Amino acid sequence: MRKLLATAVLLLGLASAQFSVENLKPSFAFVGGTQGFGLELSWHCLLFQLPVGEVRPALDLAYTVAGDFNGAFLFRYLYPVAEGFKAGAGLGVAVTGLNFSNTSLYFRADAEYDLAQALNVPAFVGADLGLAGGKFAAQLKVGYRF
């Protein structure tokens, strides 16, 4: 059942997103939190723009210093709170250890501040709070968007 759910969510996201080189936004971040310290690669693109906010599918891959791999695919709603600051929530699937038999439903709330105005580079700082498979995770991140 979990594999079916993960496959359905992934196919729905791939079919509905408008993938193009200009629309795909990769990012790289240093993360630290309840799962340890590590690196995160993330890709997201604009699915559709609402009158206030936006919906984006996102693919996150994380590697911790302890040698753990994690992945997540989710749909995020981001709401513009202030200039350069967005907050939102997402729902999708998470894969622990990149083993698809460890797939679980994933809920995440996040906040992100774009440092582009202050530093003149596409950098950001953010925080995530998530719940996957009954396990709580929280992390802070500092990253760069390509």
Solvent accessible surface area in square Angstrom, and as a share of the most:
residue,aa,sasa,rsa
1,M,182,0.81
2,R,142,0.52
3,K,126,0.53
4,L,121,0.60
5,L,71,0.35
6,A,11,0.08
7,T,69,0.40
8,A,53,0.41
9,V,27,0.15
10,L,75,0.37
11,L,108,0.54
12,L,111,0.55
13,G,0,0.00
14,L,88,0.44
15,A,89,0.69
16,S,49,0.31
17,A,11,0.09
18,Q,123,0.55
19,F,93,0.39
20,S,51,0.33
21,V,136,0.78
22,E,139,0.62
23,N,31,0.16
24,L,64,0.32
25,K,77,0.33
26,P,39,0.24
27,S,8,0.05
28,F,61,0.25
29,A,1,0.01
30,F,125,0.52
31,V,12,0.07
32,G,12,0.12
33,G,37,0.35
34,T,86,0.50
35,Q,101,0.45
36,G,30,0.29
37,F,147,0.61
38,G,11,0.11
39,L,70,0.35
40,E,10,0.04
41,L,78,0.39
42,S,11,0.07
43,W,74,0.26
44,H,17,0.08
45,C,1,0.00
46,L,51,0.25
47,L,21,0.10
48,F,101,0.42
49,Q,112,0.50
50,L,60,0.30
51,P,139,0.87
52,V,78,0.45
53,G,5,0.05
54,E,15,0.07
55,V,22,0.13
56,R,32,0.12
57,P,5,0.03
58,A,1,0.01
59,L,67,0.34
60,D,11,0.06
61,L,64,0.32
62,A,21,0.17
63,Y,94,0.36
64,T,7,0.04
65,V,123,0.70
66,A,89,0.69
67,G,36,0.35
68,D,74,0.38
69,F,99,0.41
70,N,29,0.15
71,G,8,0.07
72,A,11,0.09
73,F,17,0.07
74,L,0,0.00
75,F,43,0.18
76,R,14,0.05
77,Y,77,0.29
78,L,8,0.04
79,Y,103,0.39
80,P,68,0.43
81,V,79,0.46
82,A,63,0.49
83,E,141,0.63
84,G,20,0.19
85,F,65,0.27
86,K,69,0.29
87,A,31,0.24
88,G,18,0.17
89,A,41,0.31
90,G,5,0.05
91,L,99,0.49
92,G,3,0.03
93,V,7,0.04
94,A,11,0.09
95,V,13,0.07
96,T,77,0.45
97,G,44,0.42
98,L,83,0.42
99,N,73,0.38
100,F,131,0.54
101,S,66,0.43
102,N,69,0.35
103,T,1,0.01
104,S,20,0.13
105,L,104,0.52
106,Y,30,0.12
107,F,99,0.41
108,R,9,0.03
109,A,37,0.29
110,D,12,0.06
111,A,32,0.25
112,E,28,0.13
113,Y,82,0.31
114,D,47,0.24
115,L,32,0.16
116,A,34,0.27
117,Q,111,0.49
118,A,77,0.60
119,L,104,0.52
120,N,136,0.70
121,V,65,0.37
122,P,59,0.37
123,A,14,0.11
124,F,5,0.02
125,V,54,0.31
126,G,14,0.13
127,A,36,0.28
128,D,10,0.05
129,L,94,0.47
130,G,6,0.05
131,L,90,0.45
132,A,24,0.19
133,G,56,0.54
134,G,70,0.67
135,K,154,0.65
136,F,128,0.53
137,A,23,0.18
138,A,25,0.20
139,Q,41,0.18
140,L,127,0.63
141,K,20,0.09
142,V,85,0.49
143,G,10,0.09
144,Y,90,0.34
145,R,44,0.16
146,F,145,0.60
